[in-house]
Amino acid sequence: MAEMIVPLPSLGDDAGDKASVSFVYVKPGDAVEEGADLVEMVTDKATFNVPCPAAGTVTKLLVSEGDEVSVGGPLCVLNLA
């Protein structure tokens, strides 16, 4: 199976380049569908969910609640379906 590291996507022009993890929806071993919520992120201007870019199984979480992540920073590792 191929692995994929899921990064924090661009936050948009007004949101800056970092966000904090406020909630993690998945744990290692969870099967996820494309579009399923992985984590909830917070900036000083917005709260948003990061969707899964592909179907697969979460093999490793690379963040915890309270962590600050830069755009492009890794959130989790998926084994692709």
C-alpha positions in Angstrom: 0.0 0.0 0.0 1.1 3.5 -0.7 1.5 6.0 2.2 0.6 9.6 2.1 1.5 12.4 4.6 -1.5 14.7 5.0 -0.3 18.3 5.3 -2.1 21.4 6.7 -3.5 23.1 3.5 -3.2 26.8 2.7 -5.3 28.9 5.1 -6.1 31.6 2.6 -4.7 35.1 2.1 -6.1 36.6 5.3 -5.6 33.7 7.7 -1.8 33.7 8.1 0.5 30.7 7.9 -0.2 28.8 11.2 -3.1 27.2 13.0 -3.6 25.4 16.2 -5.2 21.9 16.5 -8.4 22.2 18.6 -9.8 18.7 18.1 -8.6 15.4 16.5 -11.4 13.3 14.9 -9.4 10.2 14.1 -6.9 7.8 15.7 -4.4 5.3 14.3 -6.2 2.4 12.8 -9.3 4.3 11.7 -10.5 3.8 8.2 -11.4 7.1 6.6 -13.2 8.1 3.4 -12.1 10.9 1.1 -13.6 14.2 2.5 -14.0 12.9 6.1 -12.9 15.4 8.8 -9.4 14.6 10.2 -8.8 17.6 12.6 -10.3 20.9 13.6 -8.0 23.8 13.3 -8.2 27.3 14.8 -6.6 30.6 13.8 -7.2 34.0 15.3 -9.8 34.6 12.5 -11.4 31.2 11.8 -12.2 27.6 12.9 -12.2 25.0 10.2 -11.9 21.2 9.6 -9.2 19.6 7.5 -10.8 17.0 5.2 -9.1 13.7 4.3 -7.7 14.1 0.7 -8.1 10.4 -0.1 -9.6 7.2 1.3 -7.4 5.0 3.5 -6.4 4.1 7.0 -4.8 6.4 9.5 -1.5 4.8 10.5 0.0 7.6 12.6 -1.1 11.0 14.0 1.6 13.6 13.9 -0.2 16.3 15.9 -2.1 16.5 19.2 -4.7 18.9 20.5 -3.0 22.2 21.3 -0.2 21.8 18.7 0.6 24.7 16.4 1.1 23.7 12.8 2.5 25.7 9.9 0.9 25.5 6.4 2.3 22.4 4.7 3.2 20.9 8.1 2.3 17.2 8.5 -1.0 16.2 10.3 -1.1 12.4 9.9 0.0 9.5 7.8 -2.5 7.5 5.7 -2.2 4.1 4.0 -4.1 4.6 0.8 -7.0 2.3 0.0 
